[in-house]
Amino acid sequence: MVKDIVKMIKEGKYIEVRNEITKMNVVDIALFLEELNNEHLLIIFRMLPKDIAANVFSYMSYEQQKYIIESFTDKEIKTIIGKLFLDDTIDFLEEMPANVVKKILKNTDEQRRKLINQFLNYPENSAGSIMTIEYVELKKEMTIKHALRHIKKTGIDKETIDTCYVIDDSSRKLEGIVPIRKLILNDENMIIKDIMDTNIKYVYTIDDQEKVAALFKKYDLISMPVVDKENRLVGIITIDDIVDVIEQENTEDFQKMAAMQPSEKRYLETNVTFLAKQRITRLLILMISATFTANIIRRFEDVLQSVVILAAFIPMLMDTGGNAGSQSSTLIIRGLALGEIKLKDVFKVLYKELQVSCVVGSVLAVLNFIKIYYVEKVGFKVSAIVCLSLFCTIVLAKIVGGVLPIIAKKLKMDPAIMAGPLITTIVDAVALIIYFAMASRFLLLI
Amino acid sequence: MVKDIVKMIKEGKYIEVRNEITKMNVVDIALFLEELNNEHLLIIFRMLPKDIAANVFSYMSYEQQKYIIESFTDKEIKTIIGKLFLDDTIDFLEEMPANVVKKILKNTDEQRRKLINQFLNYPENSAGSIMTIEYVELKKEMTIKHALRHIKKTGIDKETIDTCYVIDDSSRKLEGIVPIRKLILNDENMIIKDIMDTNIKYVYTIDDQEKVAALFKKYDLISMPVVDKENRLVGIITIDDIVDVIEQENTEDFQKMAAMQPSEKRYLETNVTFLAKQRITRLLILMISATFTANIIRRFEDVLQSVVILAAFIPMLMDTGGNAGSQSSTLIIRGLALGEIKLKDVFKVLYKELQVSCVVGSVLAVLNFIKIYYVEKVGFKVSAIVCLSLFCTIVLAKIVGGVLPIIAKKLKMDPAIMAGPLITTIVDAVALIIYFAMASRFLLLI
């Protein structure tokens, strides 16, 4: 496919190429362009009809966007940026180096430049930073007929006209919303005021995007208005950006739960120094915390010296404890993130984890006893101590894993950091104390 | 709020209650009903206007849905179920016990009963199981004026009319889609054929919902048609259901990565037996795999006997290795899930993880050496062996953690199972071999 088109370019069959490409979906065109070298990229991009070009541009890789802006004349830039939706323009400017940003702002009219600067100033991950200004405004006194005529006149370059927003003429305050289907389904002489919905879910520009995403999920929304602190409508957020936010928040949770600094960058586009930095801090903290366990073992050196075989079961005890704790903390962290578990449920969780851990602990302890006493012929006392410790470790791990994320949330910390790695470190230390305390009591006395 | 309304009910102020409630959003009404006892629930639910009632019903908890159906007369059931969208009906029937399902099917007309049975038969998590049949069909010969009149006549109970679907009259094959805004923005004498989009993204009823969600994300869709194997249009999927699918798929990944059987059930609504079962299998497999590490330690018992302090660093080595491996595998699993990393990138990942692990490993090894040799005054040779092993463990963990998920994907397995717990078990064994091999070589020879 790519080869065919490159061949056509080389043969100068530009009209065929253009026909072939404009039949494609814009996302597919962007993916196709990524396969091309810079020379062919420019040729083909210049061939695209202006509307399609701006749309394709917003889906291209940052490298290619940068290259195109650097290669384009001022006039060409003006056309592309003029056709780009404001939220896409902002996304792209945020990633570009200063010289590219400068070149773009130079070719933007003053009014839009002011808007861009305003949008670039919204805090990262706020509703303001993901909203767009391409929406349709109506007045409440309009008839449906009048409204439809207004949309026809102004709606052509709006990102979404599936919902229209009714604002007050002088104060610009949001008064209602009208899904476009209501305009079609009702009689054209009805007044907007009588069909608009005044029970509106909206957010403020400075609200966190996580809160916005939660509202979209709760109310099954497709778009949502954003107001400033005087309740004036300043933009809307659409579901396609929220889907990205949801995935981004999930990625952050995955990274935090694996003891990393969260980052939005794509793995393959991230350099080694950044990746190393992202990982080293928490790894170091956890490594130093593991000193506790080392000290515990050193304190019980005499027990270990007399019964060396005890060392053999340390990894199994610790791994199983860590895994059991991860299971619980993962379920609770996820439940908290989805709003299925609330702070007030802490005792329910505690009780449930206690029950589950007793069941899981007993089953694993018994099976483990059979394995090491009967199969591996380890002495009865050692086998019993190992399995009793295993039971205690699992119960402890599940309770710590279940409760710590809720406590973190209560303390306004992110529950996701109370995941596997941290739980493991905490549980390890206590598990070893139980193990060696039992061992020194029951083995050395003989 | 709840108290106020309950008070009003007790005082018999039903009209005020009704007024108060119908002003609320349907999701909020459902949440409010959850706070009520069964008696008040029935009183208030019966008060709701029929359209709102069906909508509220679809957001209620399964317990309350069940209670309502059990308490309602056949006639009342007929009204509610008749107003319910087909996809909500299916979701709800899937959760209900047999007697409730029977009561509902008895009160459903034959045509709809046939449809329900057909939908219940689509495989779990398939496109068919999440689609709905409430959409607007147009014919390609219609003018816009004609189409708008058709929508006005039939569109009132369609779940989404933001996009209309153009199908062939006799074969029912999907020929194009028309966003409703095109109907409004274009001249009313234009023909549907000339404005419809024929470059359609669609899925088959048996396609997996994960594939559907990936297409929604890739192409920023709001809805998508579903066709049967003869390419006839049979339903549509809307973005609100896809948002649920995305969260569900993420939950599954979180659970698999924490060594659990994935489950869609909410934590607090799941009983202890189920939770224990969900966790025990993989915990057991991992526990038994840890036998390897026990055997390795037992094989090196003589080394350990002579230099007991070696045991003290086993937990630190293993935890750090496990955490380092989890970091890499999490990044790669997530990258694969989001499509940012492809199978062909395996060597790029390998090279990157090698570099990152050398940086991270050196830093941690040097810091650890300073800590145990200078601060804790452990002997030079032991300190050196611990830190060298630490370096090797980190490099190994990151490479295994980076590559195993890609291999899993290559083998058509779910990369998510190649996460922390499994990586830890693998890395533990190799790390201990390196550690003890070095120790027996450099410590016992003296």
Chai-1 contact restraints between the chains, C-beta under 6 A:
chainA,res_idxA,chainB,res_idxB,connection_type,confidence,min_distance_angstrom,max_distance_angstrom,comment,restraint_id
A,N25,B,N199,contact,1.0,0.0,6.0,A-B,restraint_1
A,V27,B,K218,contact,1.0,0.0,6.0,A-B,restraint_2
A,V27,B,Y219,contact,1.0,0.0,6.0,A-B,restraint_3
A,I151,B,I184,contact,1.0,0.0,6.0,A-B,restraint_4
A,K152,B,L185,contact,1.0,0.0,6.0,A-B,restraint_5
A,G155,B,L185,contact,1.0,0.0,6.0,A-B,restraint_6
A,I156,B,L185,contact,1.0,0.0,6.0,A-B,restraint_7
A,I161,B,R181,contact,1.0,0.0,6.0,A-B,restraint_8
A,D162,B,D162,contact,1.0,0.0,6.0,A-B,restraint_9
A,R181,B,I161,contact,1.0,0.0,6.0,A-B,restraint_10
A,I184,B,I151,contact,1.0,0.0,6.0,A-B,restraint_11
A,L185,B,K152,contact,1.0,0.0,6.0,A-B,restraint_12
A,L185,B,G155,contact,1.0,0.0,6.0,A-B,restraint_13
A,L185,B,I156,contact,1.0,0.0,6.0,A-B,restraint_14
A,N199,B,N25,contact,1.0,0.0,6.0,A-B,restraint_15
A,K217,B,V243,contact,1.0,0.0,6.0,A-B,restraint_16
A,K218,B,V27,contact,1.0,0.0,6.0,A-B,restraint_17
A,Y219,B,V27,contact,1.0,0.0,6.0,A-B,restraint_18
A,D220,B,D240,contact,1.0,0.0,6.0,A-B,restraint_19
A,I239,B,I239,contact,1.0,0.0,6.0,A-B,restraint_20
A,D240,B,D220,contact,1.0,0.0,6.0,A-B,restraint_21
A,V243,B,K217,contact,1.0,0.0,6.0,A-B,restraint_22
A,N250,B,N250,contact,1.0,0.0,6.0,A-B,restraint_23
A,T251,B,R334,contact,1.0,0.0,6.0,A-B,restraint_24
A,F254,B,T330,contact,1.0,0.0,6.0,A-B,restraint_25
A,F254,B,R334,contact,1.0,0.0,6.0,A-B,restraint_26
A,A258,B,S326,contact,1.0,0.0,6.0,A-B,restraint_27
A,A258,B,Q327,contact,1.0,0.0,6.0,A-B,restraint_28
A,A258,B,T330,contact,1.0,0.0,6.0,A-B,restraint_29
A,A259,B,N323,contact,1.0,0.0,6.0,A-B,restraint_30
A,M260,B,Q327,contact,1.0,0.0,6.0,A-B,restraint_31
A,R266,B,E340,contact,1.0,0.0,6.0,A-B,restraint_32
A,Y267,B,L331,contact,1.0,0.0,6.0,A-B,restraint_33
A,Y267,B,G335,contact,1.0,0.0,6.0,A-B,restraint_34
A,V272,B,Q355,contact,1.0,0.0,6.0,A-B,restraint_35
A,V272,B,V356,contact,1.0,0.0,6.0,A-B,restraint_36
A,L275,B,V356,contact,1.0,0.0,6.0,A-B,restraint_37
A,A276,B,V356,contact,1.0,0.0,6.0,A-B,restraint_38
A,A276,B,V359,contact,1.0,0.0,6.0,A-B,restraint_39
A,A276,B,V360,contact,1.0,0.0,6.0,A-B,restraint_40
A,R279,B,Q327,contact,1.0,0.0,6.0,A-B,restraint_41
A,R279,B,V360,contact,1.0,0.0,6.0,A-B,restraint_42
A,I280,B,V360,contact,1.0,0.0,6.0,A-B,restraint_43
A,I280,B,V363,contact,1.0,0.0,6.0,A-B,restraint_44
A,L283,B,N323,contact,1.0,0.0,6.0,A-B,restraint_45
A,L286,B,N323,contact,1.0,0.0,6.0,A-B,restraint_46
A,M287,B,T320,contact,1.0,0.0,6.0,A-B,restraint_47
A,A290,B,P315,contact,1.0,0.0,6.0,A-B,restraint_48
A,A290,B,M316,contact,1.0,0.0,6.0,A-B,restraint_49
A,A290,B,D319,contact,1.0,0.0,6.0,A-B,restraint_50
A,T293,B,P315,contact,1.0,0.0,6.0,A-B,restraint_51
A,A294,B,A312,contact,1.0,0.0,6.0,A-B,restraint_52
A,A294,B,F313,contact,1.0,0.0,6.0,A-B,restraint_53
A,A294,B,M316,contact,1.0,0.0,6.0,A-B,restraint_54
A,I297,B,A311,contact,1.0,0.0,6.0,A-B,restraint_55
A,I297,B,A312,contact,1.0,0.0,6.0,A-B,restraint_56
A,R298,B,A312,contact,1.0,0.0,6.0,A-B,restraint_57
A,E301,B,V308,contact,1.0,0.0,6.0,A-B,restraint_58
A,L304,B,V308,contact,1.0,0.0,6.0,A-B,restraint_59
A,L304,B,A311,contact,1.0,0.0,6.0,A-B,restraint_60
A,Q305,B,V308,contact,1.0,0.0,6.0,A-B,restraint_61
A,V308,B,E301,contact,1.0,0.0,6.0,A-B,restraint_62
A,V308,B,L304,contact,1.0,0.0,6.0,A-B,restraint_63
A,V308,B,Q305,contact,1.0,0.0,6.0,A-B,restraint_64
A,A311,B,I297,contact,1.0,0.0,6.0,A-B,restraint_65
A,A311,B,L304,contact,1.0,0.0,6.0,A-B,restraint_66
A,A311,B,A311,contact,1.0,0.0,6.0,A-B,restraint_67
A,A312,B,A294,contact,1.0,0.0,6.0,A-B,restraint_68
A,A312,B,I297,contact,1.0,0.0,6.0,A-B,restraint_69
A,A312,B,R298,contact,1.0,0.0,6.0,A-B,restraint_70
A,F313,B,A294,contact,1.0,0.0,6.0,A-B,restraint_71
A,I314,B,I314,contact,1.0,0.0,6.0,A-B,restraint_72
A,P315,B,A290,contact,1.0,0.0,6.0,A-B,restraint_73
A,P315,B,T293,contact,1.0,0.0,6.0,A-B,restraint_74
A,P315,B,M318,contact,1.0,0.0,6.0,A-B,restraint_75
A,P315,B,D428,contact,1.0,0.0,6.0,A-B,restraint_76
A,M316,B,A290,contact,1.0,0.0,6.0,A-B,restraint_77
A,M316,B,A294,contact,1.0,0.0,6.0,A-B,restraint_78
A,M318,B,P315,contact,1.0,0.0,6.0,A-B,restraint_79
A,D319,B,A290,contact,1.0,0.0,6.0,A-B,restraint_80
A,T320,B,M287,contact,1.0,0.0,6.0,A-B,restraint_81
A,N323,B,A259,contact,1.0,0.0,6.0,A-B,restraint_82
A,N323,B,L283,contact,1.0,0.0,6.0,A-B,restraint_83
A,N323,B,L286,contact,1.0,0.0,6.0,A-B,restraint_84
A,N323,B,P421,contact,1.0,0.0,6.0,A-B,restraint_85
A,S326,B,A258,contact,1.0,0.0,6.0,A-B,restraint_86
A,Q327,B,A258,contact,1.0,0.0,6.0,A-B,restraint_87
A,Q327,B,M260,contact,1.0,0.0,6.0,A-B,restraint_88
A,Q327,B,R279,contact,1.0,0.0,6.0,A-B,restraint_89
A,T330,B,F254,contact,1.0,0.0,6.0,A-B,restraint_90
A,T330,B,A258,contact,1.0,0.0,6.0,A-B,restraint_91
A,L331,B,Y267,contact,1.0,0.0,6.0,A-B,restraint_92
A,R334,B,T251,contact,1.0,0.0,6.0,A-B,restraint_93
A,R334,B,F254,contact,1.0,0.0,6.0,A-B,restraint_94
A,G335,B,Y267,contact,1.0,0.0,6.0,A-B,restraint_95
A,E340,B,R266,contact,1.0,0.0,6.0,A-B,restraint_96
A,Q355,B,V272,contact,1.0,0.0,6.0,A-B,restraint_97
A,V356,B,V272,contact,1.0,0.0,6.0,A-B,restraint_98
A,V356,B,L275,contact,1.0,0.0,6.0,A-B,restraint_99
A,V356,B,A276,contact,1.0,0.0,6.0,A-B,restraint_100
A,V359,B,A276,contact,1.0,0.0,6.0,A-B,restraint_101
A,V360,B,A276,contact,1.0,0.0,6.0,A-B,restraint_102
A,V360,B,R279,contact,1.0,0.0,6.0,A-B,restraint_103
A,V360,B,I280,contact,1.0,0.0,6.0,A-B,restraint_104
A,V363,B,I280,contact,1.0,0.0,6.0,A-B,restraint_105
A,G420,B,G420,contact,1.0,0.0,6.0,A-B,restraint_106
A,P421,B,N323,contact,1.0,0.0,6.0,A-B,restraint_107
A,D428,B,P315,contact,1.0,0.0,6.0,A-B,restraint_108
